[in-house]
Every structure is written in structure tokens, then in C-alpha cells.
Amino acid sequence: QVQLVESGGGLVQADGSLRLSCAASGRTISPYAMGWFRQAPGKEREFVAAITWSLGRTYYADSVKGRFTISRDNAKNTVYLQMNNLKPEDTGVYYCATQSVLRGGLGYGSKYDYWGQGTQVTVSS
């Protein structure tokens, strides 16, 4: 089992910044990839960003490209999401997830094995 704990969410004004962290513990054999997803009230969960653990390749949703940066610290088993120039439409619960073995489809939540409990991000206009 792998436990994922997100932190860093909060309330921020539009154009502000937040940095989310996701710490993995438990069976921390290096995963193939880790990702961030978000879910706004009344909407489906959507992909935000992902990073492969070994090579650090990054992938982003079009809506966050140029504003968000995903990174990882292999030694700390932690993935980060730096969010700049936040917009009200970025509001939602942000979840991190891990794809334990190569399965592809990093933009699809169904391809991930473990999920954190989520952290709320609220962007006011």
C-alpha cells in the first residue's frame, strides 16, 4: 500500500500563487509516474499535470500550461505543483495520484493506483 498526503492548499486571490506538495509513504518503490488532478464543485475530475519518476518528463493540461509547474524530489518521495497566475476557474479540490507501473494514459485517472485525500484550492476574483 502507498499513502499519499497532499498539503499546501488554501485561499488565494486571482493572479496569486500556491505550491502544493504530495508526500508518498508506505510501499514507496519508485512509481512510474505521479500526477495531479482536480475537481471543481459539480464538475468531473480533470487532469492537471503528471511527471514520470525516473526521467522527470512532464505533461500538462492545456488550461494550465505556462502557469503550473510539476516537479519531484525523489529522495523525499514528494511531488510538487507550483501554481502561478491562478484564476478563479482553478478552484477545486486537488488530488495527487501515483501510477505504480508503466500503464500509460497519464491524463486518465483510471490509470492511477493510489490517491491522496485532496487539498482545497480556492481562488477569489
C-alpha positions in Angstrom: 0.0 0.0 0.0 1.0 3.6 -0.7 -0.2 6.6 1.3 -0.3 10.0 -0.4 -0.8 13.1 1.7 -1.4 16.5 -0.1 -0.7 19.9 1.5 -0.4 23.5 0.6 -3.9 24.3 -0.5 -5.7 27.4 0.7 -7.4 30.6 -0.3 -5.7 33.0 -2.7 -6.6 36.0 -4.8 -6.6 35.8 -8.6 -3.1 36.1 -10.1 -1.6 34.8 -6.8 0.4 31.6 -6.3 0.3 28.4 -4.3 2.6 25.4 -4.1 1.1 22.0 -3.4 3.0 19.1 -2.1 2.3 15.4 -2.1 4.3 13.1 0.1 4.3 9.4 -0.5 4.8 6.8 2.2 4.4 3.2 2.7 5.4 0.9 -0.1 7.5 3.6 -1.7 9.0 1.7 -4.5 9.6 4.3 -7.2 6.4 4.6 -9.2 6.4 5.1 -12.9 4.7 8.4 -12.6 2.7 10.8 -10.3 0.0 13.1 -11.3 -2.2 15.9 -10.1 -5.9 16.0 -10.8 -8.6 18.5 -9.6 -12.3 18.5 -9.2 -14.5 21.6 -9.1 -17.9 21.6 -7.5 -20.4 20.0 -9.8 -17.8 19.0 -12.3 -15.9 15.9 -13.1 -12.4 15.3 -12.0 -9.9 16.5 -14.6 -6.2 16.0 -15.3 -3.8 18.8 -14.3 -0.3 17.6 -14.7 1.9 14.5 -14.4 5.6 13.7 -14.2 7.5 10.4 -14.7 9.5 9.5 -11.7 12.7 8.3 -13.4 13.2 10.7 -16.3 11.1 13.6 -15.0 9.1 14.0 -18.2 6.2 16.4 -17.6 2.8 16.6 -19.1 0.2 19.4 -18.6 -3.4 20.1 -19.3 -3.8 22.9 -21.9 -5.6 25.0 -19.3 -2.6 25.2 -17.0 0.4 25.2 -19.4 2.7 28.1 -18.8 1.2 28.7 -15.3 1.7 25.5 -13.4 4.9 23.5 -12.9 5.1 19.9 -11.7 8.3 18.7 -10.1 9.5 15.9 -7.9 12.1 15.2 -5.2 13.0 11.5 -5.5 14.8 11.5 -2.2 11.8 12.8 -0.3 9.2 10.8 -2.3 7.4 14.1 -2.9 5.8 15.7 -5.9 5.1 19.4 -6.1 2.7 21.6 -8.1 3.7 25.2 -8.3 0.7 27.2 -9.4 1.2 30.8 -10.6 -1.2 33.3 -12.1 -4.1 31.5 -10.5 -7.6 32.1 -11.9 -11.0 31.6 -10.3 -11.5 28.6 -12.6 -8.6 26.9 -10.9 -10.7 26.5 -7.8 -11.3 22.9 -6.7 -10.0 20.0 -4.7 -6.6 18.9 -5.9 -5.6 15.3 -5.7 -2.3 13.6 -6.3 -2.1 10.1 -7.5 0.5 7.6 -8.4 0.8 5.1 -11.3 2.8 2.3 -9.8 3.9 0.6 -13.0 4.0 1.8 -16.6 0.5 1.8 -17.8 0.4 4.9 -20.0 -2.6 7.2 -20.2 -1.2 9.7 -17.7 -4.2 12.0 -18.4 -6.7 9.5 -17.2 -7.5 9.0 -13.6 -8.4 5.3 -14.2 -4.7 4.6 -15.0 -3.6 5.5 -11.4 -3.4 3.2 -8.5 -3.3 5.3 -5.3 -4.9 8.6 -4.5 -4.5 11.2 -1.8 -7.3 12.7 0.2 -7.2 16.0 -1.6 -6.5 19.6 -0.7 -8.8 22.5 -1.3 -7.7 25.4 -3.5 -9.9 28.4 -3.7 -9.1 31.4 -6.0 -11.1 34.5 -5.4 -11.7 37.1 -8.1 
